[in-house]
Amino acid sequence: MTQPPPTPPEYPEPSAGPDQPGAAQIPPQYPLSYPHHPTPQPPPGAGAGAAVPPQYPQAPPYPTTPGAQPHVPAQAPPPYPQAPQYPQYPQNTAAPQYPQGAPAPQPPYPQAAPPPAPDSPLHPHHISTDRGRVHIAGQQRHTDATAFGNLLLHLPNFLCSLVVVALVSLVFGGFGILIVLAWLASGALVFHRPTESALARHLLRLRYPTPQERAKLEPVWREVTARAGVEGRNYELWVEDSDSLNAVAAAGHIVGVTRFAMNQLPNGELAAVMAHELGHHVGGHAWSGLLGYWYALPGRIAWRVLRAVTWFMFRVSRVFSCFGVLFFGLVVGGIALATISTLYGLPLLILAMPYALAAVGRRSELRADQHAAALGFAPMLAAVLEKLHQQEQQQAAAIAAVNGGAPATETPVSKLLSSHPDYYTRLHHLQPYLQPSR
């Protein structure tokens, strides 16, 4: 008899736990979201205080027939945490187009610390003006060779002016000699304080400083005069309302600075400018120059009148064609020849005087620079000269722009008539004071 096939052994289903036989099978509980873990629920029929058994995943059943695949209940895959959402950045766009020749903008780099303000104590050219007792030199002025040379070169102009005044005095008859003597004595007005103030106010366009400006100028001036051993109260401080870097030493007791120099320069550089102007006063350049200009003034006025009359006569002579021009040339030539032969060639010297006076003026500027450098202001004065050089270059660029881009060239004649040396010459003469001492 054929035996039926053996029945595979029945395996008990896995129970819910070892302590609860016969309990219904509970499918495994997977977390709905990560990382939150739900609290397990007690099985049905368990008491309120019964312990909740741990939940294990159900093992798949074994197949009942040969070759059959085990039945795996379909279950949803556990949800996994989503990848974090990063912010959306804009896509690469086309690079900005810049005009040809223009440099592309550079990424921002840490900027260097701004330089200290001119009035800051941290400025390298700031000096201390707290000085105690000051030693005053016994000799306040010592007229140097430059001042004497200036007076000597003004001698031809003085003689021409004397001739002009004498010719004018003839109109007054016997009182003419008084006019000549009064003119000769008028040179003393150069050292008269009210006359100096009138000249500074009306001729140089200077004014008295305000109390705030005086509080800024006087400490610097005291420092300069203390180093020079000069009594500072013998001089007057004036201000020029100008936005350019400049200063002036006028008459015998006036030191003027521009508003720009007073407000924009560190006190050390302002002291260098004042020391330079004090050098003109101490060396006698200021009063000798003004005295020579005053005594040459009648001759200058007469020369301008003569030139205007000559130009008018030349325009009239052109009406009579070439014969009138020829007659005018003969008359003027005869007068000039008679004047030169009578005055032993003195008018010829007058033609060369502007060039000689300009050379003496350049020498006096170098001597004033030397005076400021000897007081310890050489580095400050070099910085001021650099700023003056930049100012001149800006003015030349502005003139070139007006002329359609053509640079302004300085002729040799203009160089000879310049009263100030160029920047490189002045800086060269400061080198002995700028070099460190060994």
C-alpha positions in Angstrom: 0.0 0.0 0.0 1.3 3.3 -0.9 2.2 5.4 2.1 1.0 9.0 2.1 3.8 11.5 2.0 5.0 12.6 5.3 3.5 15.8 6.5 6.1 18.3 7.5 6.2 19.1 11.1 4.2 22.0 12.3 6.2 24.7 13.9 4.5 26.8 16.5 4.1 30.4 15.6 6.3 32.7 17.6 4.4 34.1 20.5 4.3 37.7 21.6 6.6 37.0 24.5 7.7 34.2 26.8 5.5 35.4 29.6 2.3 35.6 27.6 1.5 32.2 25.9 -1.4 32.2 23.5 -1.4 36.0 23.0 -2.3 37.3 19.6 0.6 38.1 17.3 1.3 41.8 17.1 3.2 43.0 14.1 6.4 44.9 14.8 6.0 48.7 15.3 8.4 50.8 13.2 9.0 54.4 14.0 7.0 56.8 11.8 9.7 59.3 11.6 13.3 59.6 12.8 14.4 60.2 15.5 11.0 60.1 17.3 10.4 56.8 19.1 6.7 56.1 19.9 5.7 54.7 23.2 4.9 50.9 22.9 1.2 50.0 23.5 0.2 47.1 25.8 -1.3 44.0 24.2 -5.1 43.5 24.3 -6.4 41.9 27.5 -3.5 43.0 29.6 -4.2 44.9 32.7 -3.5 48.5 33.3 -0.4 47.8 35.3 0.9 45.1 33.1 4.4 45.5 31.7 4.7 46.2 28.1 6.8 43.4 26.4 9.4 44.5 23.8 8.3 44.3 20.2 10.4 42.2 17.9 10.1 42.0 14.1 8.2 38.9 13.0 10.2 36.2 11.3 9.0 35.1 7.9 7.1 31.7 7.9 8.8 28.6 6.4 7.3 27.3 3.1 4.8 24.4 3.4 5.5 22.9 0.0 8.8 22.1 -1.6 10.0 24.8 -3.9 7.5 27.4 -2.5 8.9 30.8 -1.6 8.3 31.9 2.0 5.5 34.3 2.3 6.7 37.6 3.4 3.9 40.0 4.4 4.1 43.2 2.4 5.1 46.0 4.7 5.8 49.6 3.9 9.5 50.5 4.2 10.3 52.5 7.2 10.5 56.2 6.5 14.0 57.5 6.8 14.9 61.1 7.6 15.0 63.3 4.6 18.3 64.9 3.6 18.6 68.4 5.0 17.4 71.2 2.7 20.2 73.6 1.9 19.5 77.1 0.7 19.2 77.6 -3.0 22.0 79.8 -4.4 21.6 81.6 -7.7 23.1 79.9 -10.7 26.3 81.3 -12.2 25.5 84.3 -14.3 27.4 85.9 -17.0 30.4 87.9 -15.8 29.7 91.6 -15.8 31.1 93.5 -18.7 33.5 96.3 -17.9 34.7 99.0 -20.3 37.8 98.4 -22.2 40.9 99.4 -20.3 39.1 99.7 -17.0 40.6 97.5 -14.2 38.2 94.8 -12.9 37.1 95.4 -9.3 39.3 93.7 -6.8 37.9 91.8 -3.8 37.7 93.8 -0.7 40.9 93.5 1.3 41.5 94.9 4.8 42.2 98.5 4.4 45.3 100.1 6.0 44.7 102.3 8.9 44.1 105.9 7.8 47.0 108.4 8.4 46.7 110.5 11.5 45.1 113.9 11.2 47.4 116.9 10.7 46.5 118.2 14.2 46.9 114.7 15.8 49.8 114.2 18.3 50.4 110.9 16.4 51.4 112.6 13.2 55.2 112.1 12.5 55.6 115.9 12.0 53.8 116.9 15.2 56.0 118.7 17.7 55.6 119.6 21.3 55.2 123.3 22.0 55.5 123.0 25.8 58.6 124.9 26.5 59.7 126.5 29.7 62.4 129.1 30.0 63.7 130.5 26.7 67.2 131.9 26.1 67.0 135.1 24.0 70.1 135.9 22.0 71.7 139.3 22.4 71.8 139.9 18.6 68.3 139.6 17.1 69.3 140.4 13.5 72.4 140.0 11.4 72.1 141.3 7.9 73.7 138.8 5.6 75.4 139.2 2.3 72.2 138.5 0.4 70.6 141.6 1.9 73.6 143.8 1.1 73.6 142.4 -2.4 69.9 143.2 -2.8 70.5 146.8 -1.7 73.5 147.1 -4.0 71.6 145.8 -7.0 68.8 148.3 -6.4 71.2 151.2 -6.6 70.7 151.8 -10.3 67.0 151.8 -9.8 67.4 154.2 -6.9 69.5 156.6 -9.0 66.9 156.6 -11.8 64.2 157.3 -9.3 66.2 160.1 -7.9 66.4 161.6 -11.4 62.7 161.3 -11.9 61.9 162.9 -8.5 64.4 165.7 -9.3 62.7 166.4 -12.6 59.3 166.5 -11.0 60.6 168.8 -8.2 61.6 171.4 -10.8 57.9 172.1 -11.3 57.7 173.4 -7.7 60.6 175.8 -8.0 62.4 176.6 -4.8 60.4 174.0 -2.8 61.7 171.2 -5.1 64.6 170.4 -2.8 62.1 169.8 0.0 60.3 167.2 -2.1 63.6 165.4 -2.9 64.5 165.3 0.8 61.1 164.1 1.8 61.3 161.3 -0.7 64.7 160.3 0.7 63.4 160.2 4.2 60.3 158.3 3.3 62.4 155.0 3.4 62.2 155.1 7.1 58.4 154.4 6.9 59.4 150.8 6.0 60.1 150.2 9.7 57.1 152.2 10.9 54.5 149.8 12.4 51.3 151.6 11.3 52.8 151.9 7.8 53.7 148.2 7.8 50.1 147.4 8.9 48.7 149.5 6.0 51.0 147.8 3.5 50.0 144.3 4.8 46.3 145.1 4.7 46.0 146.9 1.4 49.0 145.6 -0.6 49.4 142.0 0.6 45.7 141.4 1.4 46.5 140.2 4.9 44.3 140.4 8.0 44.6 140.0 11.8 44.0 136.5 13.0 40.9 135.6 15.0 41.2 134.5 18.7 40.9 130.9 17.6 43.5 131.3 14.9 45.8 133.2 17.3 45.5 130.3 19.8 46.7 128.0 17.1 49.5 130.1 15.7 51.1 131.6 18.8 52.3 128.3 20.5 53.9 127.3 17.2 55.5 130.7 16.8 56.8 130.6 20.4 58.5 127.3 19.7 60.1 128.7 16.5 61.4 131.9 18.2 62.6 129.9 21.2 64.7 127.7 19.1 66.1 130.7 17.2 66.7 132.7 20.4 64.5 135.6 19.1 62.0 137.6 20.9 58.7 136.6 19.3 56.8 139.7 20.4 58.9 141.8 18.1 56.9 140.3 15.2 53.2 140.3 14.2 51.3 137.3 12.9 48.9 137.9 10.0 46.6 135.6 8.0 45.9 135.5 4.3 42.5 134.1 3.2 43.8 131.8 0.6 43.5 128.0 -0.1 47.0 127.7 -1.4 50.1 126.8 0.6 52.1 130.0 1.1 53.6 132.4 3.6 55.2 135.8 3.5 57.7 137.9 5.4 56.8 141.6 4.9 58.5 144.8 5.9 60.4 144.4 9.1 58.0 142.7 11.6 55.2 140.9 9.7 54.9 137.1 9.3 51.9 136.1 7.3 50.6 132.5 6.6 47.7 131.4 4.5 44.5 129.9 5.9 45.4 126.6 4.2 48.8 126.4 5.8 47.3 127.2 9.2 44.5 124.6 9.0 45.9 121.8 6.9 49.5 121.4 7.9 50.7 119.6 11.1 52.2 122.0 13.6 55.7 120.8 12.8 55.3 121.7 9.1 53.6 125.0 10.0 56.6 125.7 12.3 59.0 125.0 9.4 57.1 127.5 7.2 57.3 130.1 10.0 61.0 129.4 10.6 61.6 130.0 6.9 59.9 133.4 7.1 61.8 134.2 10.3 65.0 133.5 8.4 64.1 136.2 5.9 63.6 138.7 8.8 66.7 137.7 10.7 68.8 137.8 7.6 67.5 141.2 6.6 65.9 140.0 3.3 62.5 141.3 4.1 63.3 144.9 4.9 66.1 145.3 2.3 63.8 144.0 -0.4 61.0 146.3 0.6 63.4 149.3 0.9 64.8 148.7 -2.6 61.3 148.3 -4.0 60.2 151.6 -2.4 63.1 153.6 -3.7 62.8 152.1 -7.2 59.1 152.9 -7.4 59.3 156.3 -9.0 61.6 154.9 -11.7 59.2 152.0 -12.3 56.3 154.4 -12.7 58.2 156.7 -15.1 59.2 153.6 -17.2 55.6 152.5 -17.5 54.5 156.0 -18.5 57.3 156.3 -21.0 56.4 152.9 -22.5 52.8 153.9 -22.8 53.7 157.2 -24.5 56.1 155.4 -26.9 53.4 152.9 -27.9 50.9 155.7 -28.5 53.4 157.6 -30.7 54.2 154.4 -32.6 50.5 153.9 -33.4 50.2 157.5 -34.6 53.3 157.2 -36.7 51.8 154.2 -38.5 49.2 156.6 -40.0 51.9 158.2 -42.0 53.0 154.9 -43.4 56.7 153.9 -43.4 58.0 157.4 -43.3 56.3 158.1 -40.0 57.6 154.8 -38.5 61.1 155.7 -39.7 60.9 159.2 -38.2 59.6 157.7 -34.9 62.5 155.2 -34.8 65.1 157.9 -35.4 63.7 160.1 -32.6 63.5 157.4 -30.0 66.9 156.1 -31.0 68.4 159.5 -30.6 66.9 160.0 -27.2 68.1 156.6 -26.0 71.6 157.2 -27.3 71.8 160.6 -25.6 70.5 159.2 -22.4 73.1 156.3 -22.4 76.0 158.6 -23.2 75.0 161.2 -20.6 74.4 158.7 -17.8 77.5 156.6 -18.7 75.5 153.6 -19.7 73.4 153.4 -16.6 70.2 152.6 -18.5 71.9 149.5 -19.9 72.5 148.3 -16.4 68.8 148.7 -15.6 67.9 146.3 -18.4 70.0 143.6 -16.6 68.8 144.4 -13.1 65.7 142.1 -13.1 67.8 139.0 -13.8 70.3 140.0 -11.2 67.6 140.7 -8.6 65.9 137.4 -9.4 69.2 135.5 -8.8 69.6 137.3 -5.4 66.0 136.4 -4.5 66.7 132.7 -5.2 69.8 132.9 -3.0 67.8 134.4 -0.2 65.3 131.6 -0.4 68.0 129.1 0.0 69.4 131.0 3.0 65.9 131.0 4.6 65.6 127.3 4.1 69.0 126.8 5.7 67.8 128.9 8.7 64.7 126.7 9.2 66.8 123.5 8.8 69.3 124.6 11.4 66.5 125.0 13.9 65.6 121.3 13.5 62.8 121.6 10.9 64.5 120.0 7.9 62.2 117.0 7.6 59.1 119.1 8.0 60.4 121.7 5.5 61.1 118.9 3.0 57.5 117.7 3.3 56.3 121.3 2.7 58.4 121.5 -0.4 56.9 118.3 -1.7 53.4 119.7 -1.2 54.4 122.9 -3.0 55.8 120.8 -5.9 52.5 118.9 -6.2 50.6 122.1 -6.1 52.7 123.5 -9.0 52.1 120.3 -11.0 48.4 120.6 -10.5 48.4 124.2 -11.7 50.5 123.2 -14.7 48.0 120.4 -15.5 45.1 122.8 -15.2 46.9 125.2 -17.7 47.5 122.3 -20.0 43.9 121.4 -19.9 42.8 124.9 -20.8 45.3 124.9 -23.7 43.9 121.8 -25.2 46.3 119.3 -23.6 49.5 121.1 -24.6 51.9 121.2 -21.6 53.1 124.5 -20.4 56.8 124.8 -21.0 59.0 127.1 -19.0 61.3 129.1 -21.1 64.9 129.8 -20.1 64.1 133.5 -19.7 61.3 132.8 -17.3 63.6 130.6 -15.3 66.1 133.4 -15.0 63.4 135.8 -13.9 62.0 133.4 -11.2 62.5 134.6 -7.7 62.3 131.1 -6.1 64.5 128.1 -6.9 62.9 125.0 -8.2 61.9 122.1 -6.0 64.9 119.9 -6.8 67.5 122.6 -6.0 65.9 123.4 -2.7 65.7 119.8 -1.7 69.3 119.3 -2.8 70.5 122.0 -0.4 68.5 120.4 2.5 70.3 117.0 2.1 73.1 117.8 4.7 70.4 118.4 7.3 68.3 115.4 6.3 71.1 112.8 6.5 71.4 111.1 9.9 74.3 112.2 12.0 77.1 109.7 12.5 
